[in-house]
């Protein structure tokens, strides 16, 4: 098996595994019939990201991109529908859904009628790259909170591992294809994952050192 085939399968397995992390939220919604402590926006932005890369994969005729993002879009859509069904704030969720649909409609009109065939792949790749980079960087807003509290309770270690493996495999896959639109936006995912690994290492000792409060005499 060639290196590109190995990387292709690695991208599929690791990315689908990362997308499947939302199944725990799905089970929780069905078990509690509520959306307490579950965020809606990550489902929506990931779905939009999947649809953008799916279109890019279709233009490139890349079966790896198409397979991964088709599965991702289906999973995220299921999470979105479940969230909408169980949430008590349906109006707020509906507004966000309508805004996302409007963005998809405007984007599809722009890329199919305004952009020329020669420039479509380049502009779509740039758009998807910027969107992916912003998604990878956005969790770093919790960095100040983690450092001030010296606690990594708001971070998921399994998700950090999945993000690192996914980002690394896509970066190598893009490098093999000489596709900078695939390689470059996944490099921040590798970097942010390494930062989170360091945070787990840095603050795990302090968390383990004082697991309980001293009993007052």
Secondary structure, DSSP 4 states (H G I P E B T S, - for coil): --HHHHHHHHHHHHHHHHHGGGHHHHHHHHHHTS-TT--SHHHHHHHHHHHHHHHHHHHHT-HHHHHHHHHHHHHHHHHHHHHHHH-S-HHHHHHHHHHHHHHHHHHHHIIIIIS-HHHHHHHHHHHHHHHHHHHHHHGGGGHHHHHHHT--TTS-HHHHHHHHHHHHHHHHHHHHHT-HHHHHHHHHHHHHHHHHHHHHHHHHHHHHHT-SPPPP-
